[in-house]
Amino acid sequence: MIKSNPLFHELGRVARAVVWQGGMPVYPPESLWRSMALSRIRAAWRTLAGDFPVGLYVHIPFCESRCSFCYTLSVRENDPGRLEGYLTCLEWELELLRLPPKLKISTLYLGGGTPSLLTAAQLQRLMRTISAHMDLGACEEKLAELNPGSVTGEKMRTLKGWSFNAVTIGVQTVDARVLRRVGRSQDRASVEKAFELARKAGIPRVGVDLMTGLPGQTLDSCRDSLDFILKLKPDSICVNPFYPNSRTPLARGGLSRVPLDPRERQATDRWMQETIDRELPSASENGSRPANLQAFHAKDRLGAILGIGYGAVSHAPFGVWYGKKGTLADYENRLRARRAPAFFGAGLSSDDEMRGYAVWNLQSDGRVSRRGFRRLFKVDFERAFPLETAALERSGRACARGDAWSFKTESRLERNVLAKLFYGADARRRILGADGLSNDAMLGEDLHRMVGI
């Protein structure tokens, strides 16, 4: 089996050492980032080269309760006064960045946390602030994440008034027993009400997030949740498997694995996707329209991401990846003092961008578009990574067919691990230290032997 293979084991150690937040498997990974000056970040946006779509991501890091499965940077808080203060911090962060005047934004995403905790008046304030700094005239998609329990008609009408054309309702599961176990407060009635209010307000696309692999979750409870959601006829359904990385309260509480066997979870994921494809193909993740256009642009077109707020990361292509260090209180206190957040990040070479593109696409989708890669980087994918691609093809783990260079495995775990082969040797050494892959010969003939089954 591949899992008994020494190189697979070594890459698995890299994968475990890199805490993936879920949305963007960035490269170089955050564990290798260092302090970064505000001047460098300003310069990266000022000199952004190429015709890259720019997505604006705004992070609202507050929730009414902290779900034990959640890996996002969020805190338990629903005091309107605290939220007002945070909006002021967002305004100051935008002022300090000194972005190019009226930067053209192709997608806007309000994420969290729980953006729907903001009142209608606070949503108005936030959107006025964004509009003062950005050009939203050609924005293709404006999307907001919602929690069923905090959706109101007034908030939905406010989003519609600002031309939001998509919302995603974080349902995860409707199994009351599982919801209690993970500390999530919602019920079926609140989910139905959120759908009704979004539809009534005229939001064109209403999507749903579901999860598999939660503690106490079974195949039957996943079926029940999916059956319930299918009857609501959402415009998209995203099924996300739960992995207890070190940022989840479950993992910090000592849970090293989830009760649902990984093979059963994989079978559940596959069954749910096949059911969606069959019963409501228009809502499938395999459909013609991405459920999240911002992520699609970033992954497939090397789109820029401007992340505003605590917990948000940013990517100026061929410039920098960066985020903010410290706690939420650190972020707020520095901005109240009119000081920039404590930024950290990594400068990006062409090689970094190529590796990042390969890792993200292979880890997420198990494939790279060869035409897309050549369009972005002016070199063939196999020529950019001759040793990696040859080794995986000889081992029978990957193949080139038409436009796609693809892994042959359907396992998300194996994709996550094998994608780490496209990390640079220096990055792997820095992640694992002296005990890591320290010999560049690993990318020579030894690699062909070690990746083999």
VEXVEXKOL-435950 format. One record per residue (C-alpha): z, x, y; residue in three letters; residue number from 1. Coordinates in steps of 0.2 Angstrom, whole numbers. Last residue first. Example, Ala and Ser with C-alpha at 12.3 -4.5 7.8 and 13.67 -1.06 7.14 Angstrom:
# VEXVEXKOL-435950
+-------+-------+-------+---------+-----+
|     w |     u |     v | residuo | num |
+-------+-------+-------+---------+-----+
|    36 |    68 |    -5 |     SER |   2 |
|    39 |    62 |   -22 |     ALA |   1 |
+-------+-------+-------+---------+-----+
***
This chain:
# VEXVEXKOL-435950
+-------+-------+-------+---------+-----+
|     w |     u |     v | residuo | num |
+-------+-------+-------+---------+-----+
|   -23 |    19 |     3 |     ILE | 453 |
|   -31 |    31 |    16 |     GLY | 452 |
|   -23 |    34 |    33 |     VAL | 451 |
|   -16 |    51 |    26 |     MET | 450 |
|   -32 |    58 |    19 |     ARG | 449 |
|   -43 |    55 |    34 |     HIS | 448 |
|   -29 |    60 |    46 |     LEU | 447 |
|   -28 |    77 |    37 |     ASP | 446 |
|   -46 |    80 |    41 |     GLU | 445 |
|   -42 |    81 |    60 |     GLY | 444 |
|   -32 |    69 |    71 |     LEU | 443 |
|   -16 |    75 |    62 |     MET | 442 |
|   -22 |    92 |    66 |     ALA | 441 |
|   -15 |    89 |    83 |     ASP | 440 |
|     2 |    93 |    76 |     ASN | 439 |
|    18 |    86 |    83 |     SER | 438 |
|    18 |    68 |    76 |     LEU | 437 |
|    36 |    65 |    79 |     GLY | 436 |
|    52 |    73 |    74 |     ASP | 435 |
|    52 |    85 |    90 |     ALA | 434 |
|    52 |    70 |   102 |     GLY | 433 |
|    47 |    52 |    96 |     LEU | 432 |
|    40 |    45 |   112 |     ILE | 431 |
|    35 |    62 |   120 |     ARG | 430 |
|    26 |    67 |   104 |     ARG | 429 |
|    16 |    50 |   103 |     ARG | 428 |
|    11 |    52 |   121 |     ALA | 427 |
|     5 |    70 |   118 |     ASP | 426 |
|    -5 |    64 |   103 |     ALA | 425 |
|   -14 |    51 |   114 |     GLY | 424 |
|   -11 |    33 |   108 |     TYR | 423 |
|   -26 |    26 |    99 |     PHE | 422 |
|   -16 |    28 |    82 |     LEU | 421 |
|    -4 |    15 |    90 |     LYS | 420 |
|   -17 |     2 |    86 |     ALA | 419 |
|   -12 |     4 |    68 |     LEU | 418 |
|     6 |    -2 |    71 |     VAL | 417 |
|     2 |   -18 |    81 |     ASN | 416 |
|   -13 |   -22 |    70 |     ARG | 415 |
|    -2 |   -20 |    54 |     GLU | 414 |
|    12 |   -31 |    61 |     LEU | 413 |
|    -1 |   -44 |    67 |     ARG | 412 |
|    -7 |   -45 |    49 |     SER | 411 |
|   -25 |   -51 |    48 |     GLU | 410 |
|   -31 |   -34 |    42 |     THR | 409 |
|   -49 |   -28 |    43 |     LYS | 408 |
|   -47 |   -20 |    60 |     PHE | 407 |
|   -63 |   -22 |    71 |     SER | 406 |
|   -77 |   -13 |    80 |     TRP | 405 |
|   -86 |   -28 |    86 |     ALA | 404 |
|  -104 |   -30 |    94 |     ASP | 403 |
|  -113 |   -30 |    78 |     GLY | 402 |
|  -101 |   -25 |    64 |     ARG | 401 |
|   -91 |    -9 |    65 |     ALA | 400 |
|   -77 |    -7 |    52 |     CYS | 399 |
|   -59 |    -5 |    50 |     ALA | 398 |
|   -45 |    -2 |    37 |     ARG | 397 |
|   -57 |     4 |    23 |     GLY | 396 |
|   -49 |    22 |    24 |     SER | 395 |
|   -66 |    29 |    29 |     ARG | 394 |
|   -67 |    16 |    43 |     GLU | 393 |
|   -50 |    21 |    49 |     LEU | 392 |
|   -53 |    39 |    49 |     ALA | 391 |
|   -70 |    38 |    57 |     ALA | 390 |
|   -63 |    27 |    71 |     THR | 389 |
|   -48 |    39 |    75 |     GLU | 388 |
|   -58 |    55 |    74 |     LEU | 387 |
|   -73 |    49 |    85 |     PRO | 386 |
|   -63 |    40 |    99 |     PHE | 385 |
|   -74 |    41 |   114 |     ALA | 384 |
|   -90 |    42 |   104 |     ARG | 383 |
|   -85 |    27 |    93 |     GLU | 382 |
|   -82 |    17 |   108 |     PHE | 381 |
|   -99 |    22 |   116 |     ASP | 380 |
|   -98 |    29 |   134 |     VAL | 379 |
|  -100 |    21 |   151 |     LYS | 378 |
|   -82 |    16 |   153 |     PHE | 377 |
|   -83 |    -2 |   158 |     LEU | 376 |
|  -100 |    -7 |   151 |     ARG | 375 |
|   -98 |     4 |   136 |     ARG | 374 |
|   -81 |    -4 |   131 |     PHE | 373 |
|   -89 |   -22 |   134 |     GLY | 372 |
|  -104 |   -18 |   123 |     ARG | 371 |
|   -92 |   -11 |   109 |     ARG | 370 |
|   -81 |   -27 |   110 |     SER | 369 |
|   -65 |   -21 |   103 |     VAL | 368 |
|   -56 |   -30 |    88 |     ARG | 367 |
|   -39 |   -34 |    81 |     GLY | 366 |
|   -36 |   -47 |    94 |     ASP | 365 |
|   -19 |   -42 |   102 |     SER | 364 |
|   -16 |   -25 |    95 |     GLN | 363 |
|   -34 |   -20 |    94 |     LEU | 362 |
|   -38 |   -27 |   112 |     ASN | 361 |
|   -22 |   -19 |   120 |     TRP | 360 |
|   -23 |    -3 |   111 |     VAL | 359 |
|   -42 |     0 |   115 |     ALA | 358 |
|   -41 |    -4 |   133 |     TYR | 357 |
|   -25 |     7 |   135 |     GLY | 356 |
|   -34 |    21 |   127 |     ARG | 355 |
|   -49 |    20 |   138 |     MET | 354 |
|   -38 |    18 |   153 |     GLU | 353 |
|   -28 |    33 |   149 |     ASP | 352 |
|   -44 |    43 |   146 |     ASP | 351 |
|   -50 |    39 |   163 |     SER | 350 |
|   -34 |    45 |   170 |     SER | 349 |
|   -20 |    34 |   176 |     LEU | 348 |
|    -4 |    38 |   185 |     GLY | 347 |
|    12 |    32 |   177 |     ALA | 346 |
|    26 |    20 |   183 |     GLY | 345 |
|    43 |    18 |   192 |     PHE | 344 |
|    47 |     9 |   207 |     PHE | 343 |
|    65 |     7 |   215 |     ALA | 342 |
|    62 |    -8 |   226 |     PRO | 341 |
|    57 |    -4 |   244 |     ALA | 340 |
|    70 |    -4 |   257 |     ARG | 339 |
|    72 |   -19 |   270 |     ARG | 338 |
|    91 |   -19 |   266 |     ALA | 337 |
|    89 |   -36 |   259 |     ARG | 336 |
|    75 |   -28 |   249 |     LEU | 335 |
|    87 |   -15 |   241 |     ARG | 334 |
|   100 |   -28 |   237 |     ASN | 333 |
|    88 |   -40 |   229 |     GLU | 332 |
|    80 |   -27 |   217 |     TYR | 331 |
|    97 |   -19 |   213 |     ASP | 330 |
|   104 |   -37 |   209 |     ALA | 329 |
|    90 |   -40 |   197 |     LEU | 328 |
|    94 |   -24 |   188 |     THR | 327 |
|    86 |    -7 |   189 |     GLY | 326 |
|    69 |    -1 |   189 |     LYS | 325 |
|    53 |    -9 |   196 |     LYS | 324 |
|    36 |    -9 |   188 |     GLY | 323 |
|    20 |     2 |   189 |     TYR | 322 |
|     3 |     6 |   181 |     TRP | 321 |
|    -7 |    17 |   192 |     VAL | 320 |
|   -24 |    22 |   198 |     GLY | 319 |
|   -39 |    20 |   187 |     PHE | 318 |
|   -36 |     2 |   187 |     PRO | 317 |
|   -22 |    -4 |   198 |     ALA | 316 |
|   -10 |   -12 |   186 |     HIS | 315 |
|     6 |   -20 |   191 |     SER | 314 |
|    22 |   -25 |   182 |     VAL | 313 |
|    34 |   -40 |   186 |     ALA | 312 |
|    52 |   -39 |   181 |     GLY | 311 |
|    59 |   -43 |   198 |     TYR | 310 |
|    45 |   -49 |   210 |     GLY | 309 |
|    27 |   -47 |   213 |     ILE | 308 |
|    15 |   -41 |   200 |     GLY | 307 |
|    -3 |   -36 |   206 |     LEU | 306 |
|   -14 |   -36 |   190 |     ILE | 305 |
|   -31 |   -28 |   191 |     ALA | 304 |
|   -44 |   -33 |   178 |     GLY | 303 |
|   -50 |   -21 |   165 |     LEU | 302 |
|   -63 |   -34 |   159 |     ARG | 301 |
|   -57 |   -39 |   142 |     ASP | 300 |
|   -38 |   -36 |   143 |     LYS | 299 |
|   -35 |   -39 |   162 |     ALA | 298 |
|   -48 |   -53 |   164 |     HIS | 297 |
|   -41 |   -62 |   148 |     PHE | 296 |
|   -23 |   -60 |   154 |     ALA | 295 |
|   -28 |   -68 |   170 |     GLN | 294 |
|   -38 |   -82 |   162 |     LEU | 293 |
|   -24 |   -88 |   152 |     ASN | 292 |
|   -29 |  -102 |   139 |     ALA | 291 |
|   -46 |   -93 |   137 |     PRO | 290 |
|   -61 |  -105 |   137 |     ARG | 289 |
|   -73 |  -105 |   123 |     SER | 288 |
|   -60 |  -109 |   110 |     GLY | 287 |
|   -52 |   -97 |    97 |     ASN | 286 |
|   -35 |  -100 |   105 |     GLU | 285 |
|   -38 |  -118 |   100 |     SER | 284 |
|   -36 |  -133 |   112 |     ALA | 283 |
|   -54 |  -140 |   111 |     SER | 282 |
|   -53 |  -138 |    92 |     PRO | 281 |
|   -40 |  -152 |    91 |     LEU | 280 |
|   -38 |  -156 |    72 |     GLU | 279 |
|   -48 |  -143 |    63 |     ARG | 278 |
|   -45 |  -127 |    75 |     ASP | 277 |
|   -27 |  -133 |    78 |     ILE | 276 |
|   -24 |  -135 |    59 |     THR | 275 |
|   -31 |  -117 |    56 |     GLU | 274 |
|   -20 |  -110 |    69 |     GLN | 273 |
|    -5 |  -118 |    62 |     MET | 272 |
|    -9 |  -113 |    44 |     TRP | 271 |
|   -12 |   -95 |    50 |     ARG | 270 |
|     4 |   -94 |    60 |     ASP | 269 |
|    14 |  -101 |    45 |     THR | 268 |
|     6 |   -89 |    33 |     ALA | 267 |
|    11 |   -75 |    44 |     GLN | 266 |
|    29 |   -82 |    45 |     ARG | 265 |
|    29 |   -83 |    26 |     GLU | 264 |
|    24 |   -65 |    25 |     ARG | 263 |
|    37 |   -60 |    38 |     PRO | 262 |
|    51 |   -69 |    28 |     ASP | 261 |
|    59 |   -82 |    39 |     LEU | 260 |
|    77 |   -77 |    42 |     PRO | 259 |
|    73 |   -66 |    56 |     VAL | 258 |
|    78 |   -48 |    56 |     ARG | 257 |
|    90 |   -35 |    63 |     SER | 256 |
|   101 |   -48 |    71 |     LEU | 255 |
|   116 |   -39 |    79 |     GLY | 254 |
|   119 |   -49 |    95 |     GLY | 253 |
|   108 |   -37 |   104 |     ARG | 252 |
|    94 |   -43 |    93 |     ALA | 251 |
|    97 |   -61 |    96 |     LEU | 250 |
|    99 |   -58 |   114 |     PRO | 249 |
|    81 |   -52 |   115 |     THR | 248 |
|    78 |   -36 |   124 |     ARG | 247 |
|    79 |   -25 |   108 |     SER | 246 |
|    64 |   -34 |    99 |     ASN | 245 |
|    68 |   -49 |    88 |     PRO | 244 |
|    49 |   -54 |    84 |     TYR | 243 |
|    45 |   -72 |    86 |     PHE | 242 |
|    27 |   -77 |    83 |     PRO | 241 |
|    17 |   -85 |    97 |     ASN | 240 |
|     6 |  -101 |    95 |     VAL | 239 |
|    -4 |  -105 |   110 |     CYS | 238 |
|   -10 |  -123 |   112 |     ILE | 237 |
|   -23 |  -127 |   125 |     SER | 236 |
|   -29 |  -143 |   133 |     ASP | 235 |
|   -15 |  -154 |   126 |     PRO | 234 |
|   -18 |  -169 |   116 |     LYS | 233 |
|    -1 |  -177 |   116 |     LEU | 232 |
|    -3 |  -182 |    97 |     LYS | 231 |
|    -6 |  -163 |    93 |     LEU | 230 |
|    11 |  -159 |   100 |     ILE | 229 |
|    21 |  -170 |    88 |     PHE | 228 |
|    10 |  -164 |    73 |     ASP | 227 |
|    13 |  -146 |    79 |     LEU | 226 |
|    32 |  -148 |    80 |     SER | 225 |
|    33 |  -157 |    63 |     ASP | 224 |
|    22 |  -144 |    55 |     ARG | 223 |
|    33 |  -130 |    62 |     CYS | 222 |
|    49 |  -139 |    55 |     SER | 221 |
|    41 |  -140 |    38 |     ASP | 220 |
|    36 |  -122 |    38 |     LEU | 219 |
|    54 |  -118 |    42 |     THR | 218 |
|    64 |  -113 |    57 |     GLN | 217 |
|    82 |  -108 |    55 |     GLY | 216 |
|    80 |   -92 |    66 |     PRO | 215 |
|    63 |   -93 |    75 |     LEU | 214 |
|    48 |   -87 |    65 |     GLY | 213 |
|    35 |   -97 |    74 |     THR | 212 |
|    34 |  -102 |    92 |     MET | 211 |
|    24 |  -115 |   102 |     LEU | 210 |
|    17 |  -114 |   120 |     ASP | 209 |
|     8 |  -129 |   127 |     VAL | 208 |
|    -6 |  -132 |   139 |     GLY | 207 |
|   -11 |  -144 |   152 |     VAL | 206 |
|   -27 |  -142 |   161 |     ARG | 205 |
|   -34 |  -153 |   175 |     PRO | 204 |
|   -18 |  -156 |   184 |     ILE | 203 |
|   -20 |  -174 |   191 |     GLY | 202 |
|    -3 |  -178 |   196 |     ALA | 201 |
|    -2 |  -191 |   182 |     LYS | 200 |
|    -7 |  -178 |   169 |     ARG | 199 |
|     7 |  -166 |   174 |     ALA | 198 |
|    20 |  -181 |   175 |     LEU | 197 |
|    15 |  -188 |   158 |     GLU | 196 |
|    16 |  -170 |   150 |     PHE | 195 |
|    33 |  -167 |   157 |     ALA | 194 |
|    39 |  -184 |   151 |     LYS | 193 |
|    33 |  -181 |   133 |     GLU | 192 |
|    42 |  -164 |   133 |     VAL | 191 |
|    58 |  -172 |   140 |     SER | 190 |
|    57 |  -186 |   127 |     ALA | 189 |
|    56 |  -173 |   113 |     ARG | 188 |
|    71 |  -164 |   118 |     ASP | 187 |
|    77 |  -150 |   128 |     GLN | 186 |
|    91 |  -138 |   130 |     SER | 185 |
|    88 |  -121 |   122 |     ARG | 184 |
|   102 |  -111 |   114 |     GLY | 183 |
|    93 |  -103 |   100 |     VAL | 182 |
|   103 |  -113 |    86 |     ARG | 181 |
|   103 |  -129 |    96 |     ARG | 180 |
|    84 |  -128 |    98 |     LEU | 179 |
|    83 |  -124 |    79 |     VAL | 178 |
|    93 |  -140 |    74 |     ARG | 177 |
|    83 |  -151 |    87 |     ALA | 176 |
|    66 |  -146 |    80 |     ASP | 175 |
|    55 |  -149 |    94 |     VAL | 174 |
|    49 |  -131 |    95 |     THR | 173 |
|    42 |  -118 |   107 |     GLN | 172 |
|    40 |  -131 |   121 |     VAL | 171 |
|    35 |  -120 |   136 |     GLY | 170 |
|    23 |  -131 |   146 |     ILE | 169 |
|     8 |  -122 |   152 |     THR | 168 |
|     0 |  -128 |   169 |     VAL | 167 |
|   -17 |  -127 |   175 |     ALA | 166 |
|   -28 |  -131 |   189 |     ASN | 165 |
|   -16 |  -127 |   203 |     PHE | 164 |
|   -25 |  -133 |   219 |     SER | 163 |
|   -11 |  -131 |   231 |     TRP | 162 |
|    -9 |  -150 |   232 |     GLY | 161 |
|    -9 |  -150 |   213 |     LYS | 160 |
|     6 |  -139 |   213 |     LEU | 159 |
|    15 |  -150 |   226 |     THR | 158 |
|    11 |  -165 |   216 |     ARG | 157 |
|    18 |  -157 |   200 |     MET | 156 |
|    34 |  -153 |   209 |     LYS | 155 |
|    36 |  -170 |   216 |     GLU | 154 |
|    33 |  -178 |   199 |     GLY | 153 |
|    47 |  -168 |   192 |     THR | 152 |
|    47 |  -154 |   178 |     VAL | 151 |
|    64 |  -145 |   176 |     SER | 150 |
|    68 |  -151 |   158 |     GLY | 149 |
|    51 |  -148 |   151 |     PRO | 148 |
|    51 |  -129 |   156 |     ASN | 147 |
|    35 |  -125 |   166 |     LEU | 146 |
|    24 |  -110 |   168 |     GLU | 145 |
|    12 |  -111 |   182 |     ALA | 144 |
|    -7 |  -108 |   183 |     LEU | 143 |
|   -20 |  -105 |   197 |     LYS | 142 |
|   -37 |  -101 |   190 |     GLU | 141 |
|   -53 |   -96 |   198 |     GLU | 140 |
|   -47 |   -90 |   215 |     CYS | 139 |
|   -61 |   -89 |   227 |     ALA | 138 |
|   -52 |   -95 |   242 |     GLY | 137 |
|   -36 |   -87 |   237 |     LEU | 136 |
|   -36 |   -73 |   250 |     ASP | 135 |
|   -19 |   -65 |   250 |     MET | 134 |
|    -5 |   -61 |   262 |     HIS | 133 |
|    -2 |   -77 |   272 |     ALA | 132 |
|    -8 |   -87 |   257 |     SER | 131 |
|     6 |   -80 |   246 |     ILE | 130 |
|    19 |   -84 |   259 |     THR | 129 |
|    13 |  -102 |   261 |     ARG | 128 |
|    13 |  -103 |   241 |     MET | 127 |
|    31 |   -98 |   240 |     LEU | 126 |
|    37 |  -110 |   254 |     ARG | 125 |
|    28 |  -124 |   246 |     GLN | 124 |
|    36 |  -120 |   229 |     LEU | 123 |
|    53 |  -119 |   238 |     GLN | 122 |
|    50 |  -137 |   245 |     ALA | 121 |
|    45 |  -144 |   228 |     ALA | 120 |
|    61 |  -136 |   221 |     THR | 119 |
|    60 |  -120 |   211 |     LEU | 118 |
|    66 |  -122 |   193 |     LEU | 117 |
|    48 |  -125 |   188 |     SER | 116 |
|    46 |  -106 |   189 |     PRO | 115 |
|    57 |  -103 |   174 |     THR | 114 |
|    59 |   -86 |   168 |     GLY | 113 |
|    46 |   -82 |   172 |     GLY | 112 |
|    28 |   -85 |   177 |     GLY | 111 |
|    18 |   -91 |   192 |     LEU | 110 |
|     0 |   -85 |   188 |     TYR | 109 |
|   -13 |   -83 |   201 |     LEU | 108 |
|   -31 |   -78 |   197 |     THR | 107 |
|   -46 |   -71 |   206 |     SER | 106 |
|   -36 |   -65 |   221 |     ILE | 105 |
|   -46 |   -57 |   236 |     LYS | 104 |
|   -34 |   -46 |   246 |     LEU | 103 |
|   -32 |   -54 |   264 |     LYS | 102 |
|   -29 |   -37 |   272 |     PRO | 101 |
|   -27 |   -23 |   260 |     PRO | 100 |
|    -9 |   -22 |   254 |     LEU |  99 |
|     5 |   -16 |   265 |     ARG |  98 |
|    17 |   -15 |   250 |     LEU |  97 |
|    32 |   -17 |   262 |     LEU |  96 |
|    27 |   -34 |   268 |     GLU |  95 |
|    24 |   -41 |   250 |     LEU |  94 |
|    41 |   -35 |   245 |     GLU |  93 |
|    49 |   -43 |   260 |     TRP |  92 |
|    42 |   -60 |   256 |     GLU |  91 |
|    47 |   -58 |   238 |     LEU |  90 |
|    65 |   -54 |   244 |     CYS |  89 |
|    65 |   -70 |   254 |     THR |  88 |
|    60 |   -80 |   239 |     LEU |  87 |
|    75 |   -72 |   230 |     TYR |  86 |
|    87 |   -78 |   244 |     GLY |  85 |
|    80 |   -96 |   242 |     GLU |  84 |
|    83 |   -95 |   223 |     LEU |  83 |
|   101 |   -90 |   225 |     ARG |  82 |
|   103 |  -105 |   237 |     GLY |  81 |
|    95 |  -117 |   225 |     PRO |  80 |
|   108 |  -112 |   212 |     ASP |  79 |
|    99 |  -113 |   195 |     ASN |  78 |
|   104 |   -96 |   187 |     GLU |  77 |
|   105 |   -89 |   169 |     ARG |  76 |
|    95 |   -72 |   171 |     VAL |  75 |
|    78 |   -67 |   166 |     SER |  74 |
|    68 |   -51 |   161 |     LEU |  73 |
|    58 |   -58 |   147 |     THR |  72 |
|    62 |   -55 |   128 |     TYR |  71 |
|    68 |   -73 |   124 |     CYS |  70 |
|    74 |   -77 |   107 |     PHE |  69 |
|    92 |   -81 |   112 |     SER |  68 |
|    87 |   -93 |   125 |     CYS |  67 |
|    96 |   -90 |   142 |     ARG |  66 |
|   100 |  -107 |   150 |     SER |  65 |
|    95 |  -114 |   167 |     GLU |  64 |
|    83 |  -100 |   169 |     CYS |  63 |
|    79 |   -88 |   183 |     PHE |  62 |
|    67 |   -73 |   184 |     PRO |  61 |
|    53 |   -81 |   194 |     ILE |  60 |
|    39 |   -68 |   192 |     HIS |  59 |
|    23 |   -69 |   203 |     VAL |  58 |
|     7 |   -62 |   195 |     TYR |  57 |
|    -8 |   -60 |   206 |     LEU |  56 |
|   -24 |   -56 |   197 |     GLY |  55 |
|   -37 |   -45 |   204 |     VAL |  54 |
|   -55 |   -45 |   197 |     PRO |  53 |
|   -62 |   -28 |   197 |     PHE |  52 |
|   -78 |   -23 |   206 |     ASP |  51 |
|   -75 |    -5 |   207 |     GLY |  50 |
|   -62 |     6 |   215 |     ALA |  49 |
|   -45 |     2 |   222 |     LEU |  48 |
|   -42 |    14 |   236 |     THR |  47 |
|   -30 |     3 |   246 |     ARG |  46 |
|   -21 |    -3 |   231 |     TRP |  45 |
|   -18 |    14 |   223 |     ALA |  44 |
|   -14 |    21 |   241 |     ALA |  43 |
|     0 |     8 |   243 |     ARG |  42 |
|     7 |    13 |   226 |     ILE |  41 |
|     7 |    31 |   229 |     ARG |  40 |
|    16 |    28 |   246 |     SER |  39 |
|    29 |    18 |   237 |     LEU |  38 |
|    34 |    33 |   227 |     ALA |  37 |
|    35 |    33 |   208 |     MET |  36 |
|    49 |    36 |   197 |     SER |  35 |
|    44 |    40 |   179 |     ARG |  34 |
|    35 |    30 |   165 |     TRP |  33 |
|    35 |    36 |   147 |     LEU |  32 |
|    46 |    22 |   140 |     SER |  31 |
|    35 |    10 |   150 |     GLU |  30 |
|    20 |    13 |   138 |     PRO |  29 |
|     5 |    24 |   144 |     PRO |  28 |
|    -3 |    12 |   141 |     TYR |  27 |
|     3 |    -7 |   143 |     VAL |  26 |
|     5 |   -19 |   129 |     PRO |  25 |
|     4 |   -34 |   140 |     MET |  24 |
|    11 |   -51 |   138 |     GLY |  23 |
|    24 |   -48 |   124 |     GLY |  22 |
|    37 |   -37 |   132 |     GLN |  21 |
|    33 |   -23 |   120 |     TRP |  20 |
|    48 |   -11 |   117 |     VAL |  19 |
|    40 |     5 |   111 |     VAL |  18 |
|    51 |    14 |    99 |     ALA |  17 |
|    47 |     2 |    85 |     ARG |  16 |
|    28 |     5 |    87 |     ALA |  15 |
|    31 |    24 |    87 |     VAL |  14 |
|    41 |    23 |    72 |     ARG |  13 |
|    27 |    12 |    64 |     GLY |  12 |
|    15 |    25 |    68 |     LEU |  11 |
|    25 |    37 |    58 |     GLU |  10 |
|    26 |    25 |    43 |     HIS |   9 |
|     7 |    22 |    44 |     PHE |   8 |
|     5 |    41 |    44 |     LEU |   7 |
|    16 |    43 |    29 |     PRO |   6 |
|     7 |    29 |    19 |     ASN |   5 |
|    20 |    18 |    10 |     SER |   4 |
|    15 |     3 |    22 |     LYS |   3 |
|    -3 |     6 |    18 |     ILE |   2 |
|     0 |     0 |     0 |     MET |   1 |
+-------+-------+-------+---------+-----+
***
